[in-house]
Amino acid sequence: MRAWKASGAALFAAAFGISALLANQSAEAQPQSRLYEVTKNKKLRVCQYPLYYSISFRNPKSGQIEGIDADLAKELAKELDAQLEIVESGFASFIADLQANKCEIGMFGVGATLKRAQAVEFSKPYLVTNIYAVTRKDGKIKAWDDIDKKGVTAAVSLGSYIEVFMKGYLKNAEMVAVAPPNTREAELVAQRVDVIMTDFPTAIKVTDEFDWATYLLPKEKLAVTPYAYVVPAGDQIWLNYINLFVDTIKLDGRLMQFAKKHKLDPIVAP
């Protein structure tokens, strides 16, 4: 009987040792993810472009960034029980910023394009837009067909998907890529360009702010593009969480709530 007990104890000890070893190996094998880092450190770093009207625009009076993604970044931080830290970025630099680990996510109406998806990963879309033209009511651009003519100067944001599209679209007009801290809007205000090529958020904002501004649409929608949140490649756990966040704010009404607040409800993704 004693031999049996000794043998049983030895087997139990061996089994316990194996279980402990497997547990340790499982813990070591657990993939690293930004989700774990954010919840552990209680800090969420969000890349934003602070010159994007209605999306993530710094109010010159308050100094605070306002817009749909300013609001939704706060909501995401709340869900993660983390402190929000805004990292200034832009369309020409956000991929490098993500790859350099300057932020965990980009939230500023980034167009989800196939070219960008070669370097980063996109969430499910939350907005969908296409290209608009914004010009002066008293200017020489009266209709969409007036844009692509010799002597016309059209401004685009450097690094944007609109820049890529317009390079191939414009055959006669001169295209000017505007880099931060300069903006297309300021170029139009100063009358250094005849028209700016933009999306719905900027078109609405500019025409709301300036009574001399008007926007034009082509006969057929050009470059219909989903806007999504962007995360570094290779972190499926973090991407899954962000996708769930997008699904959640669609279902509970927060996405539409903040879209209406910033006049973006016509382009909310289904």
Backbone as CSV, one residue per row, in Angstrom:
resi,resn,N_x,N_y,N_z,CA_x,CA_y,CA_z,C_x,C_y,C_z
1,MET,0.833,-1.196,0.000,0.000,0.000,0.000,0.865,1.241,0.000
2,ARG,1.956,1.200,0.825,2.837,2.352,0.863,3.481,2.606,-0.504
3,ALA,3.881,1.491,-1.156,4.498,1.615,-2.481,3.537,2.269,-3.454
4,TRP,2.246,1.860,-3.346,1.231,2.440,-4.248,1.066,3.924,-3.982
5,LYS,1.035,4.266,-2.684,0.890,5.678,-2.333,2.086,6.478,-2.829
6,ALA,3.271,5.930,-2.659,4.473,6.617,-3.119,4.443,6.802,-4.631
7,SER,4.031,5.688,-5.290,3.951,5.759,-6.752,2.924,6.792,-7.183
8,GLY,1.750,6.773,-6.485,0.701,7.740,-6.821,1.179,9.158,-6.605
9,ALA,1.902,9.383,-5.520,2.411,10.724,-5.223,3.401,11.178,-6.292
10,ALA,4.227,10.206,-6.735,5.207,10.538,-7.765,4.533,10.918,-9.076
11,LEU,3.466,10.146,-9.422,2.725,10.452,-10.647,2.047,11.817,-10.564
12,PHE,1.493,12.094,-9.389,0.823,13.382,-9.186,1.823,14.532,-9.346
13,ALA,3.002,14.330,-8.721,4.039,15.360,-8.803,4.490,15.564,-10.237
14,ALA,4.633,14.447,-10.951,5.070,14.532,-12.344,4.023,15.232,-13.195
15,ALA,2.753,14.853,-12.952,1.660,15.471,-13.711,1.584,16.959,-13.419
16,PHE,1.762,17.290,-12.132,1.719,18.705,-11.740,2.854,19.468,-12.407
17,GLY,4.023,18.821,-12.439,5.180,19.464,-13.065,4.957,19.700,-14.540
18,ILE,4.365,18.704,-15.212,4.079,18.842,-16.642,3.057,19.947,-16.874
19,SER,2.020,19.988,-16.033,0.989,21.020,-16.163,1.592,22.401,-15.990
20,ALA,2.467,22.527,-14.992,3.111,23.814,-14.753,3.977,24.217,-15.931
21,LEU,4.679,23.211,-16.485,5.539,23.477,-17.632,4.722,23.927,-18.834
22,LEU,3.608,23.220,-19.078,2.737,23.582,-20.189,2.140,24.963,-19.996
23,ALA,1.778,25.260,-18.740,1.211,26.574,-18.452,2.224,27.673,-18.732
24,ASN,3.472,27.416,-18.315,4.527,28.398,-18.552,4.786,28.572,-20.037
25,GLN,4.792,27.433,-20.755,5.016,27.497,-22.203,3.871,28.237,-22.879
26,SER,2.632,27.997,-22.392,1.471,28.668,-22.965,1.558,30.164,-22.749
27,ALA,2.002,30.535,-21.526,2.132,31.962,-21.227,3.197,32.596,-22.104
28,GLU,4.315,31.838,-22.280,5.382,32.366,-23.107,4.963,32.444,-24.573
29,ALA,4.103,31.507,-24.983,3.681,31.463,-26.380,2.589,32.474,-26.691
30,GLN,1.997,33.065,-25.638,0.918,34.030,-25.856,1.441,35.179,-26.715
31,PRO,0.809,35.451,-27.828,1.314,36.491,-28.717,1.214,37.872,-28.093
32,GLN,2.214,38.682,-28.353,2.192,40.050,-27.873,1.246,40.869,-28.738
33,SER,0.524,41.770,-28.116,-0.405,42.604,-28.851,-0.483,43.976,-28.203
34,ARG,-0.772,44.961,-29.013,-0.960,46.314,-28.486,-2.158,46.377,-27.548
35,LEU,-3.105,45.467,-27.729,-4.242,45.436,-26.811,-3.770,45.171,-25.390
36,TYR,-2.859,44.220,-25.216,-2.327,43.909,-23.895,-1.508,45.078,-23.355
37,GLU,-0.737,45.700,-24.241,0.121,46.805,-23.809,-0.715,48.000,-23.352
38,VAL,-1.766,48.304,-24.105,-2.610,49.449,-23.760,-3.333,49.217,-22.438
39,THR,-3.900,48.028,-22.273,-4.631,47.749,-21.030,-3.690,47.637,-19.833
40,LYS,-2.461,47.219,-20.080,-1.489,47.121,-18.993,-0.953,48.493,-18.597
41,ASN,-0.601,49.307,-19.597,-0.011,50.614,-19.334,-1.039,51.704,-19.078
42,LYS,-2.315,51.395,-19.391,-3.412,52.359,-19.194,-3.188,53.639,-20.004
43,LYS,-2.616,53.473,-21.199,-2.388,54.629,-22.064,-2.630,54.235,-23.513
44,LEU,-3.425,55.043,-24.220,-3.719,54.817,-25.631,-3.199,56.001,-26.427
45,ARG,-2.247,55.722,-27.315,-1.688,56.766,-28.168,-2.367,56.712,-29.539
46,VAL,-2.999,57.820,-29.898,-3.753,57.895,-31.147,-3.135,58.936,-32.066
47,CYS,-2.749,58.512,-33.261,-2.247,59.452,-34.264,-3.424,60.187,-34.892
48,GLN,-3.320,61.525,-34.954,-4.354,62.332,-35.589,-3.732,63.481,-36.366
49,TYR,-4.407,63.840,-37.435,-4.013,64.980,-38.255,-4.836,66.171,-37.782
50,PRO,-4.232,67.172,-37.148,-5.002,68.228,-36.491,-5.517,69.325,-37.411
51,LEU,-5.508,69.083,-38.717,-5.973,70.095,-39.665,-7.129,69.579,-40.527
52,TYR,-7.827,68.564,-40.029,-8.869,67.916,-40.831,-10.250,68.332,-40.304
53,TYR,-10.878,69.231,-41.028,-12.188,69.743,-40.626,-13.180,68.616,-40.368
54,SER,-13.934,68.752,-39.304,-15.007,67.827,-38.912,-14.498,66.452,-38.473
55,ILE,-13.245,66.167,-38.721,-12.668,64.869,-38.374,-11.771,64.994,-37.143
56,SER,-10.727,65.785,-37.261,-9.788,65.990,-36.151,-9.118,67.348,-36.347
57,PHE,-9.846,68.394,-36.059,-9.410,69.761,-36.352,-9.169,70.542,-35.060
58,ARG,-7.976,71.119,-34.942,-7.662,71.899,-33.742,-8.367,73.248,-33.799
59,ASN,-9.238,73.476,-32.828,-9.940,74.751,-32.717,-8.923,75.838,-32.371
60,PRO,-8.787,76.866,-33.219,-7.772,77.893,-32.965,-8.024,78.686,-31.685
61,LYS,-9.259,78.701,-31.220,-9.579,79.451,-30.007,-9.270,78.645,-28.749
62,SER,-9.701,77.400,-28.733,-9.524,76.575,-27.534,-8.226,75.767,-27.545
63,GLY,-7.684,75.540,-28.755,-6.503,74.697,-28.864,-6.815,73.219,-28.798
64,GLN,-8.084,72.866,-28.651,-8.500,71.473,-28.547,-8.817,70.904,-29.929
65,ILE,-8.519,69.620,-30.106,-8.861,68.952,-31.359,-10.326,68.528,-31.319
66,GLU,-11.067,68.907,-32.345,-12.493,68.634,-32.410,-12.825,67.854,-33.675
67,GLY,-13.945,67.126,-33.656,-14.386,66.370,-34.816,-14.837,64.981,-34.416
68,ILE,-15.340,64.255,-35.383,-15.883,62.928,-35.094,-14.826,61.997,-34.516
69,ASP,-13.607,62.049,-35.042,-12.580,61.142,-34.536,-11.952,61.635,-33.240
70,ALA,-12.045,62.928,-32.984,-11.637,63.421,-31.665,-12.567,62.837,-30.604
71,ASP,-13.862,62.812,-30.920,-14.848,62.255,-29.986,-14.719,60.739,-29.862
72,LEU,-14.556,60.066,-30.996,-14.513,58.600,-30.962,-13.199,58.073,-30.390
73,ALA,-12.131,58.850,-30.489,-10.883,58.448,-29.832,-11.080,58.438,-28.315
74,LYS,-11.831,59.402,-27.810,-12.137,59.437,-26.380,-12.991,58.238,-25.981
75,GLU,-13.934,57.872,-26.857,-14.781,56.705,-26.575,-13.960,55.424,-26.541
76,LEU,-13.018,55.287,-27.471,-12.162,54.104,-27.496,-11.305,54.031,-26.239
77,ALA,-10.766,55.159,-25.812,-9.957,55.189,-24.592,-10.787,54.786,-23.381
78,LYS,-12.040,55.221,-23.346,-12.931,54.841,-22.244,-13.151,53.334,-22.219
79,GLU,-13.386,52.763,-23.402,-13.615,51.321,-23.478,-12.396,50.541,-22.972
80,LEU,-11.221,51.092,-23.195,-9.983,50.432,-22.790,-9.537,50.822,-21.386
81,ASP,-10.301,51.736,-20.765,-9.934,52.248,-19.435,-8.514,52.789,-19.454
82,ALA,-8.231,53.584,-20.498,-6.885,54.094,-20.705,-6.902,55.610,-20.865
83,GLN,-5.783,56.217,-20.565,-5.630,57.647,-20.767,-5.303,57.904,-22.233
84,LEU,-5.976,58.883,-22.826,-5.785,59.181,-24.242,-4.633,60.157,-24.435
85,GLU,-3.741,59.801,-25.359,-2.640,60.692,-25.742,-2.698,60.893,-27.249
86,ILE,-2.823,62.141,-27.692,-2.883,62.442,-29.113,-1.473,62.690,-29.648
87,VAL,-1.131,61.977,-30.713,0.160,62.142,-31.386,-0.114,62.770,-32.750
88,GLU,0.416,63.946,-32.987,0.160,64.615,-34.257,0.834,63.878,-35.406
89,SER,0.074,63.679,-36.468,0.569,62.956,-37.632,-0.042,63.594,-38.872
90,GLY,0.026,62.907,-40.000,-0.537,63.434,-41.237,-0.631,62.336,-42.275
91,PHE,-1.213,62.654,-43.407,-1.416,61.642,-44.439,-0.111,61.178,-45.068
92,ALA,0.883,62.034,-45.058,2.166,61.651,-45.649,3.080,60.938,-44.652
93,SER,2.692,60.909,-43.373,3.602,60.376,-42.357,2.997,59.313,-41.445
94,PHE,1.687,59.057,-41.525,1.076,58.172,-40.537,1.579,56.733,-40.620
95,ILE,1.894,56.257,-41.816,2.403,54.885,-41.939,3.746,54.758,-41.223
96,ALA,4.630,55.711,-41.456,5.931,55.696,-40.775,5.752,55.837,-39.268
97,ASP,4.797,56.643,-38.834,4.555,56.831,-37.404,4.072,55.543,-36.753
98,LEU,3.192,54.814,-37.432,2.716,53.540,-36.905,3.841,52.517,-36.857
99,GLN,4.619,52.463,-37.909,5.713,51.493,-37.970,6.802,51.805,-36.954
100,ALA,6.947,53.080,-36.597,7.939,53.485,-35.606,7.389,53.409,-34.182
101,ASN,6.163,52.880,-34.050,5.533,52.711,-32.740,5.319,54.032,-32.009
102,LYS,5.011,55.091,-32.764,4.696,56.367,-32.130,3.252,56.402,-31.635
103,CYS,2.423,55.521,-32.184,1.025,55.439,-31.750,0.517,54.023,-32.018
104,GLU,-0.569,53.665,-31.323,-1.152,52.335,-31.509,-2.171,52.297,-32.645
105,ILE,-2.714,53.468,-32.990,-3.783,53.516,-33.978,-3.865,54.909,-34.584
106,GLY,-4.249,54.961,-35.855,-4.526,56.232,-36.512,-6.029,56.419,-36.614
107,MET,-6.527,57.547,-36.116,-7.961,57.835,-36.150,-8.155,59.259,-36.669
108,PHE,-8.198,59.386,-38.012,-8.443,60.716,-38.578,-8.934,60.599,-40.023
109,GLY,-9.931,59.753,-40.223,-10.535,59.650,-41.539,-9.563,59.217,-42.614
110,VAL,-8.830,58.162,-42.359,-7.837,57.681,-43.326,-8.521,56.846,-44.403
111,GLY,-8.309,57.197,-45.652,-8.875,56.429,-46.748,-8.227,55.056,-46.835
112,ALA,-9.046,54.023,-46.806,-8.537,52.647,-46.863,-8.314,52.269,-48.328
113,THR,-7.078,52.367,-48.763,-6.738,52.049,-50.150,-5.891,50.784,-50.213
114,LEU,-5.901,50.139,-51.360,-5.135,48.907,-51.528,-3.638,49.155,-51.402
115,LYS,-3.181,50.299,-51.869,-1.748,50.607,-51.770,-1.335,50.752,-50.308
116,ARG,-2.102,51.474,-49.530,-1.779,51.654,-48.111,-1.859,50.332,-47.362
117,ALA,-2.787,49.480,-47.792,-2.968,48.192,-47.111,-1.785,47.252,-47.289
118,GLN,-0.848,47.611,-48.148,0.375,46.818,-48.281,1.315,47.048,-47.101
119,ALA,1.095,48.140,-46.372,2.005,48.493,-45.276,1.341,48.495,-43.906
120,VAL,0.032,48.704,-43.874,-0.703,48.763,-42.605,-2.013,48.002,-42.765
121,GLU,-2.763,47.891,-41.688,-4.052,47.207,-41.760,-5.173,48.156,-41.369
122,PHE,-6.325,47.988,-42.025,-7.467,48.861,-41.801,-8.594,48.133,-41.090
123,SER,-9.305,48.879,-40.277,-10.499,48.352,-39.628,-11.643,48.311,-40.628
124,LYS,-12.781,47.860,-40.178,-13.995,47.986,-40.969,-14.278,49.478,-41.162
125,PRO,-14.855,49.876,-42.284,-15.091,51.303,-42.522,-16.182,51.875,-41.622
126,TYR,-16.044,53.146,-41.306,-17.082,53.832,-40.532,-17.666,55.028,-41.289
127,LEU,-16.954,55.498,-42.328,-17.459,56.531,-43.224,-17.121,56.127,-44.656
128,VAL,-17.890,56.623,-45.617,-17.596,56.378,-47.032,-17.821,57.689,-47.789
129,THR,-16.828,58.124,-48.550,-16.965,59.393,-49.266,-16.387,59.278,-50.670
130,ASN,-16.487,60.361,-51.400,-15.895,60.434,-52.737,-15.341,61.837,-52.928
131,ILE,-14.890,62.156,-54.124,-14.203,63.430,-54.353,-15.177,64.558,-54.689
132,TYR,-14.949,65.684,-54.021,-15.681,66.924,-54.264,-14.683,67.985,-54.700
133,ALA,-15.205,69.042,-55.302,-14.385,70.213,-55.627,-14.963,71.405,-54.870
134,VAL,-14.100,72.190,-54.254,-14.536,73.403,-53.561,-13.864,74.593,-54.232
135,THR,-14.650,75.601,-54.548,-14.131,76.761,-55.264,-14.847,78.024,-54.801
136,ARG,-14.501,79.137,-55.400,-15.138,80.409,-55.069,-16.332,80.649,-55.988
137,LYS,-17.398,81.178,-55.427,-18.591,81.452,-56.233,-18.286,82.450,-57.341
138,ASP,-17.363,83.381,-57.074,-17.032,84.405,-58.064,-15.819,84.028,-58.911
139,GLY,-15.366,82.784,-58.808,-14.197,82.343,-59.555,-14.538,81.837,-60.943
140,LYS,-13.530,81.335,-61.635,-13.739,80.885,-63.015,-14.263,79.458,-63.109
141,ILE,-14.301,78.747,-61.971,-14.836,77.389,-61.980,-16.330,77.446,-61.671
142,LYS,-17.138,77.211,-62.672,-18.590,77.260,-62.501,-19.229,75.871,-62.519
143,ALA,-18.558,74.922,-63.138,-19.062,73.552,-63.240,-17.869,72.597,-63.197
144,TRP,-18.147,71.324,-62.972,-17.066,70.338,-62.864,-16.198,70.305,-64.116
145,ASP,-16.809,70.473,-65.264,-16.064,70.413,-66.527,-15.077,71.565,-66.688
146,ASP,-15.197,72.600,-65.851,-14.265,73.731,-65.927,-12.945,73.451,-65.215
147,ILE,-12.887,72.370,-64.452,-11.706,72.129,-63.615,-10.485,71.719,-64.433
148,ASP,-10.635,70.735,-65.282,-9.478,70.208,-66.004,-9.231,70.991,-67.290
149,LYS,-8.851,72.251,-67.110,-8.526,73.110,-68.246,-7.195,73.807,-68.000
150,LYS,-6.529,74.161,-69.075,-5.260,74.872,-68.949,-5.482,76.203,-68.240
151,GLY,-4.549,76.557,-67.378,-4.661,77.800,-66.627,-5.330,77.642,-65.282
152,VAL,-5.886,76.452,-65.004,-6.540,76.183,-63.720,-5.537,75.514,-62.780
153,THR,-5.518,75.967,-61.549,-4.651,75.369,-60.530,-5.516,74.691,-59.479
154,ALA,-5.312,73.390,-59.302,-6.104,72.591,-58.357,-5.208,72.102,-57.229
155,ALA,-5.646,72.307,-55.976,-4.855,71.910,-54.818,-5.362,70.607,-54.226
156,VAL,-4.422,69.775,-53.785,-4.737,68.529,-53.078,-3.833,68.448,-51.853
157,SER,-4.191,67.616,-50.896,-3.342,67.410,-49.721,-2.253,66.404,-50.046
158,LEU,-1.014,66.749,-49.716,0.108,65.853,-49.950,-0.073,64.547,-49.191
159,GLY,0.079,63.434,-49.897,-0.015,62.125,-49.275,-1.413,61.558,-49.192
160,SER,-2.411,62.296,-49.620,-3.789,61.812,-49.547,-4.111,60.910,-50.733
161,TYR,-5.162,60.097,-50.585,-5.578,59.256,-51.708,-6.104,60.115,-52.843
162,ILE,-6.579,61.327,-52.520,-7.075,62.236,-53.549,-5.917,62.703,-54.432
163,GLU,-4.758,62.932,-53.842,-3.580,63.306,-54.631,-3.260,62.222,-55.646
164,VAL,-3.262,60.977,-55.196,-2.947,59.857,-56.090,-3.953,59.787,-57.233
165,PHE,-5.223,59.932,-56.912,-6.261,59.837,-57.946,-6.164,60.992,-58.937
166,MET,-5.998,62.211,-58.437,-6.018,63.378,-59.311,-4.808,63.430,-60.232
167,LYS,-3.701,62.818,-59.832,-2.527,62.752,-60.710,-2.876,62.083,-62.035
168,GLY,-3.694,61.061,-61.956,-4.090,60.364,-63.166,-5.303,60.969,-63.841
169,TYR,-6.094,61.719,-63.076,-7.350,62.267,-63.597,-7.143,63.565,-64.365
170,LEU,-6.339,64.464,-63.819,-6.146,65.765,-64.456,-5.180,65.662,-65.634
171,LYS,-5.598,66.157,-66.766,-4.772,66.110,-67.971,-4.268,67.499,-68.371
172,ASN,-5.005,68.539,-68.031,-4.676,69.892,-68.466,-4.408,70.857,-67.310
173,ALA,-5.167,70.741,-66.244,-4.996,71.637,-65.101,-3.698,71.322,-64.367
174,GLU,-3.174,72.317,-63.665,-1.972,72.132,-62.849,-2.388,71.695,-61.447
175,MET,-1.787,70.624,-60.958,-2.079,70.146,-59.610,-0.989,70.582,-58.651
176,VAL,-1.406,71.083,-57.483,-0.467,71.517,-56.452,-0.723,70.692,-55.200
177,ALA,0.300,69.979,-54.728,0.185,69.194,-53.502,0.602,70.072,-52.319
178,VAL,-0.309,70.261,-51.390,-0.082,71.160,-50.256,0.309,70.346,-49.031
179,ALA,1.441,70.698,-48.425,1.939,69.963,-47.265,1.706,70.757,-45.985
180,PRO,1.407,70.059,-44.882,1.251,70.737,-43.585,2.534,71.485,-43.225
181,PRO,2.411,72.631,-42.516,1.193,73.151,-41.892,0.290,73.932,-42.832
182,ASN,0.662,74.067,-44.089,-0.222,74.724,-45.050,-1.409,73.822,-45.359
183,THR,-2.507,74.419,-45.779,-3.708,73.648,-46.109,-4.270,74.094,-47.455
184,ARG,-5.027,73.207,-48.064,-5.708,73.541,-49.314,-6.649,74.720,-49.104
185,GLU,-7.332,74.726,-47.958,-8.321,75.756,-47.678,-7.671,77.139,-47.640
186,ALA,-6.505,77.211,-46.987,-5.796,78.492,-46.899,-5.342,78.957,-48.280
187,GLU,-4.939,78.006,-49.122,-4.535,78.352,-50.485,-5.706,78.918,-51.273
188,LEU,-6.884,78.385,-51.052,-8.076,78.875,-51.740,-8.488,80.245,-51.206
189,VAL,-8.416,80.412,-49.902,-8.741,81.700,-49.284,-7.817,82.792,-49.828
190,ALA,-6.535,82.467,-49.948,-5.553,83.438,-50.445,-5.601,83.580,-51.968
191,GLN,-6.446,82.800,-52.618,-6.630,82.824,-54.068,-5.352,82.460,-54.829
192,ARG,-4.551,81.603,-54.203,-3.371,81.091,-54.897,-3.713,79.876,-55.752
193,VAL,-4.887,79.290,-55.505,-5.385,78.194,-56.338,-6.832,78.502,-56.715
194,ASP,-7.288,77.863,-57.781,-8.645,78.108,-58.259,-9.667,77.167,-57.621
195,VAL,-9.190,75.989,-57.226,-10.108,74.975,-56.719,-9.321,74.014,-55.833
196,ILE,-9.995,73.456,-54.860,-9.358,72.405,-54.070,-10.155,71.121,-54.251
197,MET,-9.442,70.017,-54.369,-10.064,68.714,-54.524,-10.070,68.054,-53.152
198,THR,-11.234,67.667,-52.710,-11.355,67.234,-51.329,-12.447,66.185,-51.183
199,ASP,-12.836,65.945,-49.930,-13.872,64.967,-49.629,-15.061,65.672,-48.991
200,PHE,-16.057,64.908,-48.585,-17.271,65.482,-48.029,-17.028,66.302,-46.767
201,PRO,-16.262,65.798,-45.776,-16.079,66.584,-44.548,-15.529,67.985,-44.800
202,THR,-14.507,68.089,-45.628,-13.913,69.399,-45.887,-14.833,70.268,-46.724
203,ALA,-15.507,69.678,-47.688,-16.436,70.450,-48.532,-17.525,71.100,-47.686
204,ILE,-18.085,70.336,-46.764,-19.147,70.868,-45.906,-18.604,71.954,-44.984
205,LYS,-17.472,71.698,-44.393,-16.907,72.655,-43.435,-16.551,73.980,-44.098
206,VAL,-15.900,73.938,-45.254,-15.474,75.165,-45.926,-16.678,75.992,-46.356
207,THR,-17.690,75.333,-46.904,-18.870,76.074,-47.337,-19.682,76.597,-46.156
208,ASP,-19.568,75.950,-45.006,-20.220,76.470,-43.802,-19.500,77.710,-43.268
209,GLU,-18.172,77.717,-43.386,-17.386,78.796,-42.800,-17.287,80.030,-43.695
210,PHE,-17.310,79.829,-45.015,-17.117,80.951,-45.931,-18.310,81.065,-46.881
211,ASP,-18.958,82.219,-46.856,-20.141,82.379,-47.699,-19.789,82.511,-49.177
212,TRP,-18.500,82.737,-49.475,-18.089,82.842,-50.868,-17.748,81.482,-51.493
213,ALA,-17.754,80.440,-50.659,-17.349,79.113,-51.134,-18.541,78.278,-51.576
214,THR,-18.302,77.431,-52.545,-19.321,76.491,-53.009,-18.629,75.184,-53.391
215,TYR,-19.387,74.095,-53.386,-18.756,72.835,-53.789,-19.484,72.238,-54.990
216,LEU,-18.726,71.446,-55.744,-19.224,70.819,-56.962,-19.002,69.318,-56.894
217,LEU,-19.916,68.597,-57.515,-19.797,67.149,-57.627,-19.710,66.747,-59.090
218,PRO,-18.911,65.732,-59.405,-18.886,65.236,-60.792,-20.196,64.518,-61.115
219,LYS,-20.449,64.268,-62.383,-21.677,63.586,-62.783,-21.722,62.177,-62.212
220,GLU,-20.570,61.540,-62.163,-20.452,60.223,-61.547,-19.471,60.310,-60.387
221,LYS,-19.759,59.593,-59.321,-18.892,59.642,-58.150,-17.489,59.153,-58.512
222,LEU,-16.508,59.906,-58.062,-15.118,59.567,-58.345,-14.417,59.090,-57.074
223,ALA,-13.641,58.029,-57.235,-12.797,57.518,-56.147,-13.589,57.323,-54.857
224,VAL,-14.689,56.580,-54.938,-15.449,56.258,-53.728,-14.528,55.488,-52.787
225,THR,-14.382,56.009,-51.581,-13.367,55.479,-50.670,-13.906,55.300,-49.261
226,PRO,-13.706,54.116,-48.680,-14.082,53.920,-47.276,-13.053,54.563,-46.363
227,TYR,-13.529,55.171,-45.295,-12.641,55.708,-44.265,-12.643,54.724,-43.100
228,ALA,-11.454,54.424,-42.611,-11.332,53.405,-41.577,-10.245,53.811,-40.595
229,TYR,-10.160,53.075,-39.511,-9.056,53.267,-38.572,-7.901,52.392,-39.021
230,VAL,-6.702,52.825,-38.731,-5.525,52.153,-39.264,-4.601,51.736,-38.124
231,VAL,-4.120,50.494,-38.208,-3.251,49.935,-37.167,-2.036,49.287,-37.829
232,PRO,-0.970,49.061,-37.063,0.213,48.409,-37.638,-0.114,47.002,-38.138
233,ALA,0.605,46.573,-39.127,0.396,45.235,-39.694,0.857,44.163,-38.715
234,GLY,0.185,43.008,-38.779,0.638,41.840,-38.029,0.104,41.673,-36.625
235,ASP,-0.795,42.548,-36.184,-1.357,42.449,-34.832,-2.852,42.156,-34.952
236,GLN,-3.192,40.889,-35.195,-4.577,40.510,-35.444,-5.456,40.715,-34.216
237,ILE,-4.905,40.519,-33.035,-5.689,40.698,-31.807,-6.140,42.143,-31.675
238,TRP,-5.242,43.071,-31.904,-5.557,44.495,-31.817,-6.544,44.887,-32.911
239,LEU,-6.339,44.395,-34.130,-7.254,44.682,-35.230,-8.648,44.143,-34.930
240,ASN,-8.729,42.933,-34.365,-10.034,42.359,-34.009,-10.765,43.250,-33.004
241,TYR,-10.019,43.770,-32.050,-10.640,44.627,-31.035,-11.161,45.921,-31.665
242,ILE,-10.382,46.520,-32.544,-10.809,47.762,-33.189,-12.019,47.514,-34.087
243,ASN,-12.048,46.378,-34.771,-13.225,46.033,-35.577,-14.462,45.879,-34.698
244,LEU,-14.296,45.266,-33.544,-15.415,45.123,-32.615,-15.872,46.490,-32.114
245,PHE,-14.919,47.394,-31.894,-15.268,48.754,-31.486,-16.110,49.434,-32.563
246,VAL,-15.710,49.300,-33.832,-16.471,49.896,-34.928,-17.880,49.305,-34.990
247,ASP,-17.983,47.982,-34.889,-19.304,47.339,-34.885,-20.156,47.840,-33.724
248,THR,-19.540,47.992,-32.568,-20.262,48.395,-31.370,-20.813,49.807,-31.479
249,ILE,-19.997,50.763,-31.969,-20.469,52.145,-32.043,-21.514,52.322,-33.152
250,LYS,-21.502,51.421,-34.130,-22.580,51.441,-35.121,-23.883,50.969,-34.492
251,LEU,-23.807,49.878,-33.729,-25.006,49.273,-33.155,-25.608,50.098,-32.017
252,ASP,-24.753,50.699,-31.182,-25.298,51.428,-30.028,-25.605,52.892,-30.326
253,GLY,-25.333,53.338,-31.564,-25.727,54.682,-31.978,-24.689,55.765,-31.781
254,ARG,-23.551,55.443,-31.175,-22.547,56.482,-30.950,-21.965,57.017,-32.252
255,LEU,-21.761,56.148,-33.237,-21.208,56.601,-34.509,-22.130,57.631,-35.146
256,MET,-23.404,57.338,-35.232,-24.355,58.277,-35.828,-24.499,59.532,-34.979
257,GLN,-24.448,59.383,-33.685,-24.548,60.535,-32.780,-23.448,61.558,-33.064
258,PHE,-22.208,61.085,-33.136,-21.098,62.006,-33.364,-21.029,62.444,-34.828
259,ALA,-21.497,61.596,-35.736,-21.546,61.999,-37.142,-22.508,63.170,-37.327
260,LYS,-23.670,63.090,-36.711,-24.640,64.189,-36.800,-24.100,65.459,-36.154
261,LYS,-23.410,65.304,-35.041,-22.822,66.445,-34.342,-21.899,67.236,-35.260
262,HIS,-21.192,66.526,-36.142,-20.220,67.177,-37.023,-20.681,67.202,-38.483
263,LYS,-21.984,66.988,-38.705,-22.607,67.089,-40.038,-22.067,66.070,-41.032
264,LEU,-21.716,64.904,-40.521,-21.173,63.860,-41.382,-22.125,62.678,-41.550
265,ASP,-23.333,62.794,-41.040,-24.270,61.668,-41.082,-24.577,61.165,-42.496
266,PRO,-24.513,62.023,-43.560,-24.782,61.488,-44.899,-23.757,60.471,-45.387
267,ILE,-22.580,60.414,-44.751,-21.550,59.497,-45.256,-21.195,58.397,-44.261
268,VAL,-22.041,58.154,-43.277,-21.797,57.059,-42.343,-21.873,55.738,-43.089
269,ALA,-20.914,54.871,-42.856,-20.878,53.573,-43.527,-21.972,52.672,-42.990
270,PRO,-22.581,51.851,-43.844,-23.631,50.941,-43.374,-23.054,49.837,-42.487
